[in-house]
């Protein structure tokens, strides 16, 4: 799955908000006002969804950092145990 860089995603949200703002300025007609309401609701849902995705993304990053540190600990322990085994083999 191809991901979009965060700055591009934010620019898309800003552009979408700008469209809503432009419609609000031209909102004299009833159909435009109705469309503005629907777009505003969609925009608010999009922003909420984006915030949720960003929180999940940050949670995954924290888990990834934690796993990386645990892998380093395990590699160190593995290396130590290999050295112990090698030392016992040479002591025989």
N, C-alpha and C positions, 0 to 999 in steps of 0.2 A: 504494500500500500504506500503510495507516494504521499509524503507529508508536505504541507505548505509551511514555510518559515513563519514564525509568530509575527514578524513585522508586516509581512504581506497580508496575513489574516487580519491584523489590526487595521491596516489600510483599507481592507474591504469593508470592515465594520464602519469605519469613519465615512467611507464613500456612501454606504447605505444610509447612514445617519444624515449625510448631506442631502441625499435625494429626498428624504422625509422632510428635512428643513425647507427645501425648495418647494415641495408640495404644500407645506404649511403656509408659505408666503403667497402661493397662488390659490389658497383654499377658499375662494369665494363661491365656487360652484358646489352644489350638493354632492355630485358624484365624486368630485375631487376630495371633498371632506370625508366621504365614506371610505374612499380608497386610502386616504391619509390615516384614518383610524385603523384600518386593517394592516397597513404597512407599519404603523407605530407599534401595534401589538406584535407583529412578526419581528420587528427590530428588538423589542424588549425580550421576547422569547430567545432570539438569537444571542443577545448579550448574556442572558442568564445561562444559556447552554454553553457559551464560550467560557464563562467564569467557571462552570462546573468542569469542563474539559481541562482548563488550565490548572485547577486544583488537583485533578486526577493526574495530570502530567507531572506536576511538582511532587506529588506523593510517589509516583514511579521513580522519579529522579532520586528522591531520598532513599527509597528501597534499593535502587541500583548502587548508590554510594555505599550503603551499609553492606550490601553483598560484596562489593569490591574489597572493602576492608576485611571482611570475613575470609575472602579468598586469600588475601595476603597472609593472614594469620595461619590459615590451613597450609599454605605453601611453605611457610617458615617451619611449621611443625613437621610437615612431610620431609623437608630437607634435613631437619634435626634427626628424625627417626632413620632416614637413609644413612646418615653419618654414623649413627649408633650401630646399625646393622653391619656397615662396612668395618667399623672398629672391632666388632665381635668376630667377624670373619678373619680379619688379620691377626687377631689374638689367638686363634686356634692353631 
